[in-house]
Amino acid sequence: MPKALIRLAYQQIIDADAETTLPGLEDTLHIRPVHFINHYFLLIESDVNDRSAHKVSIIYLTDTFTYFGNMGDTLLLAQGDTRQTAEDQPAQTFLLNMDPRLSVFNYVELPYQTEEILLPKPFALQD
């Protein structure tokens, strides 16, 4: 059962020693990258006379995910609001490791549903 709809924020701090590549946030199988819909720039420290003192942060914001719960230190998520998908199609979920730079910045709790969940028949048992 989905528990909530969430949006994530991911922070990358860039300083003189940091790599200049975008963050590589992806699922635990390294198959599905996490896409961002917005970002903002934060100046942490700077010095007009010392270029090596520059330190900035970029916060990346995701679109909505359906949150199903935690499995250890990972989040079980599905892209978008799965309440609006066809009833005969199970949600395509993925696991995302919690990272010290990852934060939930929007959480909307979903009402608990008690109806029976029909799961598709396993492939090995199909006629």
Secondary structure as a PSIPRED ss2 file (coil, helix, strand):
# PSIPRED VFORMAT (PSIPRED V4.0)

   1 M C   1.000  0.000  0.000
   2 P C   1.000  0.000  0.000
   3 K C   1.000  0.000  0.000
   4 A E   0.000  0.000  1.000
   5 L E   0.000  0.000  1.000
   6 I E   0.000  0.000  1.000
   7 R E   0.000  0.000  1.000
   8 L E   0.000  0.000  1.000
   9 A E   0.000  0.000  1.000
  10 Y E   0.000  0.000  1.000
  11 Q E   0.000  0.000  1.000
  12 Q E   0.000  0.000  1.000
  13 I E   0.000  0.000  1.000
  14 I E   0.000  0.000  1.000
  15 D E   0.000  0.000  1.000
  16 A C   1.000  0.000  0.000
  17 D C   1.000  0.000  0.000
  18 A C   1.000  0.000  0.000
  19 E C   1.000  0.000  0.000
  20 T C   1.000  0.000  0.000
  21 T C   1.000  0.000  0.000
  22 L C   1.000  0.000  0.000
  23 P C   1.000  0.000  0.000
  24 G C   1.000  0.000  0.000
  25 L C   1.000  0.000  0.000
  26 E E   0.000  0.000  1.000
  27 D C   1.000  0.000  0.000
  28 T C   1.000  0.000  0.000
  29 L C   1.000  0.000  0.000
  30 H C   1.000  0.000  0.000
  31 I C   1.000  0.000  0.000
  32 R C   1.000  0.000  0.000
  33 P E   0.000  0.000  1.000
  34 V C   1.000  0.000  0.000
  35 H C   1.000  0.000  0.000
  36 F E   0.000  0.000  1.000
  37 I E   0.000  0.000  1.000
  38 N E   0.000  0.000  1.000
  39 H E   0.000  0.000  1.000
  40 Y E   0.000  0.000  1.000
  41 F E   0.000  0.000  1.000
  42 L E   0.000  0.000  1.000
  43 L E   0.000  0.000  1.000
  44 I E   0.000  0.000  1.000
  45 E E   0.000  0.000  1.000
  46 S C   1.000  0.000  0.000
  47 D C   1.000  0.000  0.000
  48 V C   1.000  0.000  0.000
  49 N C   1.000  0.000  0.000
  50 D C   1.000  0.000  0.000
  51 R H   0.000  1.000  0.000
  52 S H   0.000  1.000  0.000
  53 A H   0.000  1.000  0.000
  54 H C   1.000  0.000  0.000
  55 K E   0.000  0.000  1.000
  56 V E   0.000  0.000  1.000
  57 S E   0.000  0.000  1.000
  58 I E   0.000  0.000  1.000
  59 I E   0.000  0.000  1.000
  60 Y E   0.000  0.000  1.000
  61 L E   0.000  0.000  1.000
  62 T E   0.000  0.000  1.000
  63 D C   1.000  0.000  0.000
  64 T C   1.000  0.000  0.000
  65 F E   0.000  0.000  1.000
  66 T E   0.000  0.000  1.000
  67 Y E   0.000  0.000  1.000
  68 F E   0.000  0.000  1.000
  69 G E   0.000  0.000  1.000
  70 N E   0.000  0.000  1.000
  71 M E   0.000  0.000  1.000
  72 G C   1.000  0.000  0.000
  73 D C   1.000  0.000  0.000
  74 T E   0.000  0.000  1.000
  75 L E   0.000  0.000  1.000
  76 L E   0.000  0.000  1.000
  77 L E   0.000  0.000  1.000
  78 A E   0.000  0.000  1.000
  79 Q E   0.000  0.000  1.000
  80 G C   1.000  0.000  0.000
  81 D C   1.000  0.000  0.000
  82 T H   0.000  1.000  0.000
  83 R H   0.000  1.000  0.000
  84 Q H   0.000  1.000  0.000
  85 T C   1.000  0.000  0.000
  86 A C   1.000  0.000  0.000
  87 E C   1.000  0.000  0.000
  88 D C   1.000  0.000  0.000
  89 Q C   1.000  0.000  0.000
  90 P C   1.000  0.000  0.000
  91 A C   1.000  0.000  0.000
  92 Q C   1.000  0.000  0.000
  93 T E   0.000  0.000  1.000
  94 F E   0.000  0.000  1.000
  95 L E   0.000  0.000  1.000
  96 L E   0.000  0.000  1.000
  97 N E   0.000  0.000  1.000
  98 M C   1.000  0.000  0.000
  99 D C   1.000  0.000  0.000
 100 P C   1.000  0.000  0.000
 101 R C   1.000  0.000  0.000
 102 L E   0.000  0.000  1.000
 103 S E   0.000  0.000  1.000
 104 V E   0.000  0.000  1.000
 105 F E   0.000  0.000  1.000
 106 N E   0.000  0.000  1.000
 107 Y E   0.000  0.000  1.000
 108 V E   0.000  0.000  1.000
 109 E E   0.000  0.000  1.000
 110 L C   1.000  0.000  0.000
 111 P C   1.000  0.000  0.000
 112 Y C   1.000  0.000  0.000
 113 Q C   1.000  0.000  0.000
 114 T C   1.000  0.000  0.000
 115 E C   1.000  0.000  0.000
 116 E C   1.000  0.000  0.000
 117 I C   1.000  0.000  0.000
 118 L C   1.000  0.000  0.000
 119 L C   1.000  0.000  0.000
 120 P C   1.000  0.000  0.000
 121 K C   1.000  0.000  0.000
 122 P C   1.000  0.000  0.000
 123 F H   0.000  1.000  0.000
 124 A H   0.000  1.000  0.000
 125 L H   0.000  1.000  0.000
 126 Q C   1.000  0.000  0.000
 127 D C   1.000  0.000  0.000
